[in-house]
C-alpha cells in the first residue's frame, strides 16, 4: 500500500496557531494539502467541540484533570478532522452528476498539466467515463494531506502541582504522541531545529517505521534552512530506524512567523545543493536506515524509500512557482502568507484581513516581540499590537499569561515563566529603575522589555473570534505573522482565484514592480547583515568577526550564483534579465560598502 500522489504542486504551510487550524476541513476535499499547528491544546479542544457539533459527531470534553489530557485532546481533534475530511471528500466524489458540483471545482482547480486532469479529459473524450464514472473517480481522486506541525523547541516541562512530570509529558512530546495515536495517514512537520530527545521519542510509535513494500502510515517532514542541517538530522533519525520522507526548505528571512536567519546562505544556492546531492543524500541515509532497522528486527523496505524536496518562503507568482519546480526538481511549493487573504482556506478575522490587504512594505517588519527571543515577522496596526501599546501607555505592561506555551525564563523563578508576562516584565522594570540610567537609555531598555507580546493568545484568537467561541482571560487581540510577500497581495480573494493565480491562469497582484523572490531575500539579508555589523561595532570579538566574515562571504557567493543564473537561464529570465542584473549589482555594491570592524589587539 502506498500514499497516492498529491494532484497539486503547492501546499499551504502552517501559519500561526489558528490560521490553518481547520484548513484541511476547508480545502483537503479539493486535493490541497495543508498543515495544522498542534501546539495549543486549549484551542484544539474548542475547535473539536465546535466541529463535532457542526457535523453532528460524538464529542466528549477532555478536562485538564484527565491524565495526559494534552495528547488526548490532540488525538481527538485530529480524528474529528479526519472524519470530516473523509465525509466531505466522499460527498464530493458522489457529486459528479451535478454540473455545478464540488467535483467540477476539484477538477477545474487542478493545473492543466496535471496527469489526473488529462486522464479525466481523455476519458470524457473517449466516452469511457459515463460507463463507470464512480469507479474511475474512486480510483483516481485523492484528498489533500492533513499534516501537522510541531515546533521542536516548544517542549517545556510540565508539572503536577510542583513536581516535574517525566519528559514524555513535555509539550512537544505530548503533541507527537497525540498525532501518533490518531487515525491520520499523514506527516508531522518538525520545525525550529533539532531536539534529540524528541527525535528519540519517535521510536515508541510503530506507524513511523516502514513496511517491506515501503509504506509509511505516518511520515516525518523536516523543515530545514540548508543541506548540512538536513543531512545531519536525516542521519540522526536514520540511526533510530526513522526515515525523513521530505525536506522542506524555508527561506530564513523571506518567510512568515519566526525568522531563523541562516549564516548568509541564500535560497537559490541552497536549492542547487539539494538538487545536486539528492541521490547522494538518499544513498547515505538509506544505508544507515537499513542497518538500524536490521538491529531492531524491523521490516526492511525492498527498495529505497521516496524522498521529497519542497520549498517555501516568498514565492508569489506563477513564474516563480514554475521555475522552482522545473529548475530545482521541487515536488511542491509552499504558498503561505497569500492564503491569509483566502477565507475559504484559512481562519482570519475580517478586520485583520482588511489590515493585511492594505499593508505596504513598511507595514511588514521583523520585530522583537516574540518571547522566544527569535526575530518575528509582524504587521503594523494589528489589534494585538494596539492592545499591547495601550497597556504600556497606561504603565501596565505585560500579559496575564494564561496558556504558558512560551515559558522559558528562570531569571526570577524556579519554574520557567514567559518574558511577555506581567510577572516577568514588572520585576524586570523594577530592576531597571535601580540602574540610575539617563532618560534616553532608560527608555530604550524599557522598550526592549515591554516589546514582548503574548503570542499564545494573539496567534490563536482569530478562531475564537470567527467562530464565536467562549474565551477566558484578558483580550490580547490578533497577532498575525505574514512574510514580507504579503505587501504585494492587496485584496481578499476566493480559493479558486488564488489557485488560478498560482497556476498562471489569472493574476491577483496589482502591485507594480514586485521584486523577484530571490532579489527580495537577498535585500533582506544585506539589511540583516548591516544591522549585525552595527550591533557589534563597539564590542567586536574574534568569534563575531569570524561570523560576520563568513556571513559576508556566503552572501557574495550567492550573488555570484544569481549573476550566473540570471545571465544563462534564458527561458525563465529572458524578459527581465537586465532588470534583475541591475538590482543584483546594486545589492552587491551595498554589501561591499558595509565594512566589518577591524579587531584591535592590545
Buried (B, 14 or more C-beta within 10 A) or exposed (E): EEBEEBBBBBBBBBBBBBBBBBBBBBBBBBBBBBBBBBBBBBBBBBBBBBBBEEBEBEBEEBEEEEEBBBBBBBBBBBBBBBBBBBEBBEEBBBBBEEEEBBBBBBBEBBBEEBEBBEEBBEBEEEEEBEEEBEEBBEEBBBBBBBBBBBBBBBBBBBEEEEEEBEBBBBBBBBBBBBBBBBBBBBBBBBBBBBBEEBBBBBBEBEBBBBBEEBBBBBBBBBBBBBBEBBBEBBBBBBBBBBBBBBBBBBBBBBBBBBBBBBBBBBBBBBBBBBEEBBEEBBEBBBEBBBBBBEEEEBBEBEEBBBBBBBBBBBBBBBBBBBBBBEBBEBBBBBBBBBBBBBBBBBBBBEBBBBBBBEBEEEBBEBBBBBBBEBBBBBBBBBBBBEBBEEBBEEEEBBBBBBBBBBBBBEEEEEEBBBBBBBBBBBBBBEEBEEEEBEEEEBEEBBEEBBBBBBBBBBBBBBBBBBBEEEBEEEEBBBBBBBBBBBBBBBBBBBBBBBBBBBBBBBEBBEEEEBBBBBBBBBBBBBBBBBEBBEEBEEEBEEEBBEBBEEBBEBBBBBBEBBBEBBEEEEEBBEEEBEBBBEBBEEBBEBBEEBEBBEEEEE
